[in-house]
């Protein structure tokens, strides 16, 4: 099993409060992603679960057992870091096996576990190579293999793809998702990249200044953000957030509308503006439109849209997809 529960988990360094009080339940087999901007407390929360940071107060339970004061090695968890932390003088085989050897496991059992992990991660042909002979993606797979052989209750992954180039990140995302299904394991994954969060997670935990802003499935959070912060953070391009007279017209302090829910009209719409910039991405074009008091809005258009900077446009909002927020930045129902 691999259930994890946090109850009023708090972390402070002197007067600096990093996590003011987190409550969260993670079920066995879930892929949960902690996401938020730099400094939001996501890595700290992960390290608290791992036991690498001491709690200031609160309770952490794994499979119903209070582990708040249990050392990291006895929590039954495995962590994969942003840096691969491989031993450069050891082969892939010995890097994967190292923790098991230190635990005194019999050689035959170690060999079987390493062989199985290598096959799972497509590393069989590289077992006798040194880390310097591997690509970045292969090194990260070795680090994951070292975690797999421990058969942990939960995998904790702290921005494991940050050192990879864009194309390799996409490939490794797919590999980690497939691995999650193969192992039927609980995984907690930390990232600042909301695209990773959207594509990988069963549930997303959005953090802001140490507070859990919202927890839900990727589509729930995308379609029903409960605050201006979540609305502006989740989505690429991000949601248009409008204040001033246009927001007041819709009985809101802040009005939110995603680029794909803004329509280019031939007649008068909700707001008029002029194109400042057009991004052509092939399948889509994103228009950046100066709408005066309403600010600069992003509009999703067809890939072959031919509008040019300076062109006047009229924009209409899909009424069913408008998000309204109050003066506290919370959603209005």
N, C-alpha and C positions, 0 to 999 in steps of 0.2 A: 504493500500500500504506500501511498505518498500524499496524504492529506496534510495541509498546513493551515493553522489558524493563528491570527494575530489579534490580540485584545489590548487596546489602548497602548500600543507600543510607542514608546517615547525615547528620543535620543537627544541629549544636549551636551555641548562642550562648554562648561562654565555657564555663562549667561546666553550663549548662542544656542538657540533651540533649532535643531535640524529637522527632527520629526516630532511634531507636537502631540501626536496621538493617533496611531493608525489602527483601524479595524478591518480585517480582511479574512475571507475563507477561500481556500484553494482546494479543489477536489482532486482525487486521484485521476491521473491521466490527462489533466488539463494542460494546455499550453497558454500560460499567462504572461503577458508582456507588460513590464513597467516602462512607461514612456513619459517624457517631459523634457523641458529645456535643461541645459547645464546648470547644476546647482540646485535642482529641485528635490534632491534627496533620494532618487531612485536607487543609486548604487549603495548608499548608506543603508537603505531598507533591506536590500539584498544581503549585505554583509551582516546585518543584524540576524537575519534568518540563518545564515551560515554559521554564526557564532564568531565571526572575525571582528565584530564590534560588540562591546558590552552594552546591554540595555541600561538606560537610565531608570526606566520603570516600565511596567506592562508585562505581558505574558506571550510567549511563543510556544505553540504546541505542534508536534509532529505525530500524526496518527494517534491523536488524543493524549499524548504524553507531554507534560510540561518539560521543555528543554531549555528554558530561559537561562539556566546556569550550567548547562551541559557543555563540555568542551567541543569544538568543531569536529574533531575526529570521531566522536561518539554520537553524532547526530544522524549519521547514515546518509549524508548529502555529498554531492560531488560538484565542484565548481570549475568552470572554464572561464578564463580571464581574457581580456583584450590582448595582452601579450601572451604569446604561446607558452612561455616559461618551460621550454624544452632544454634538456641537457645536451649541449652541442657535441660532447665527446661520445655520447651513447647512440647506438643505432635506434631506429624506429621501434624495433622489437623491445629493446631494453627500456626505452622511454615509456612505452605503454605498460611494461611489466613492473616498473620501478616500485610503485606503491604496494603492489602485491608481494614483492620480495621483502620489502621492509616489514610487512605484516606477518612474514614467516609462512606464507602459503606454500604447499608442496609444489615442486617444479612441474610435475605433470599437469596439475590443475592450472598453474599459471600459463603454461604453453597452450592449453586448450582455450582458455579465456582470451589470450592474445590472438590466437588464430581466428577465433570467432569474431572478435572486434575488428580485426584487419579485414576480414571478408565483408563484414557489414559496411565498412567505410571505404571499400575499394583500395585498401592499402597493402594487400597481400604481396604485390610485386615490389614493394618498397621497404619491406621489413628490415633489410640489411643495410639500408642507406642511412647516412647521417642527416640531421636536420638541414645542414647547409646545401644538401643535394636535392632539396624539395622546394616546390613552389609555396607561396603563401597559403593557398587553399589546402595543400597537402599537410603543411605544418599544423594548420588549425584542426584538420581531421585527426592528426596524431594526438593533439591536446584533448579532443573529444573522446578519442579511443581510450586514453588514460582514465577518463571519467567512466566510460562504459564498463570497463572490466571490474570496477568496484561494485557494480549492480546497486546503485544508490536508490534511496527512496525518492529522491528528487534531484534533477539536474538544475544547477544555478549557472546561468550564462550571462556574464557581464560584458556587454558590448563586444562580442567575440568576432565581429566582422569589420570592426572599425579600421583595421590596418590593411584591408584588401581594396583593390581597385573596383570600380563600379560594376564591371561585367562579372567579376569573380564573386562579388557580394551577392548578386542575383542568383548565381549558381549555388552558392553555399546556403542561401536562404532555402532554396528548394531541397537541398540535401538534408538540412536540419529538420525541415518539416516532414520529409519522408522518414527520417530516423525516428522522429517522435512517434509516428504511426507504427513503425516496426517494433519499437521497444515498449509501446503502451506505457510510457513513463510520464510522470509529472515533470514539467519544465517551467522554470521561471526565467524570463529573458529580459535583460535590461538594454534599452536603446534610447537614443535621442532622436532617432530617425522614425518619423511617424509612418512612412511608407512601409518600413519593416514591420511596425506594429500592426498596420492594417492587413498586410498580406499573410502574416504568420500566426496571429493570435486566435485562440478560442475566445479569450476575454482580454480586454485591455484595461490596465489601471493607469489612469492619467494623474500625474502628480504635479503640484504647483506649490513651491515654497514649503515642501514637506507635507503638505495636505493632500489627501486623496480627493481629487475633484470629482471623478466619476469612474465607475466600473461598469463594463458592459461588453457585449460583442462588438466587433469592429463596425458592423452596419448600424447597430443601435447608437453607438457613440457618434458615428458620422451623420446619421439622419436625425438624431434627437440629442444634440449637445445640451447639457443642462446649465452651461455658463458661457459667458463671452470668451473666457480663457480657452475652454475646450473647443468652442466653435472656431476660434482663430488658430488653434494649434493643430487640430486634426483635419487633414485634407490638403491636397496639393494640385493646383494652387489653393491657397487657404480661402475660407469663406470671406465674402465681402461684408464688412461691418460698417454700418452707416449711422451717423449721429446727426443731430440738427433737425431742421424743419421736416425733412422727408421721413425721418424716424418717428417724429411726433405725429405726422399724418397717419401712421399705422399704430398709434397709441403705444409707443415704446420709446425708451430712452436710447436703446441701440437696436437697429434693425439688421438682421443677418440674412444673406442670400448667397447660395453657392454659385460659382460661375456658370455651371451647366443649367441653372434654373433662371438665368437671365436671357431673355429672347430679344433678338434684333428685329425691330418692327419697321414697317413701311410708313406707318402713321404715328401719331402722337402716342407716347406710352407713359410710364411712370416717371421717367427722367430722360433728359436729353444731354448729349455730350459730344466730344470729339475724340477721335482715336489718337492716342499718343504713341503707341507702339503695338506692333503685331508680332507674336511669336508663332511661327509655322512649325508644327511638330509632325507633319505628315498626315496622320489620321485626324488631328484636331488643330485648330488655330486658337490662340488665346489673345484676346484684344484687351489692351489696357486703355481705358476710356476716362478722360477727364470730365467729370460731371459737376463741376463747379462746387456749390455748397455741399453736395452729396459726397464729394471726394473722388478719388480715383477708383473705379470699379474694374474688375476683371470679368470678361465675358468669354464663355466657351463657344466657338463657332466651328463650322465645317472646315476640314483640312484645306480645302481649295478656296476658302474665302479670300476675296481680292481687295478688301478694304485697305486703305493706305493712311499713314499718319496725316492728321488734319481733316479727314473725312468726318462729316457730321453724322451722328447716329441717334436713333431713338430706342430706348430700352424699356422692355416690359418685364415685370416680375411674376413668376408662377405663384399665385396666391396660396396654393396648397403647400408650398415649400418655403414660405417665409418664416423666419425665426425672430421672435421678439424677446428682448431682454430689458429688465428693469434697471433702476439707477444703481443697484448693487451688483449688476452684472449677472444676475440669475434669470433663468428662462421664465417667461410669462406663459402660462397655459392658456 
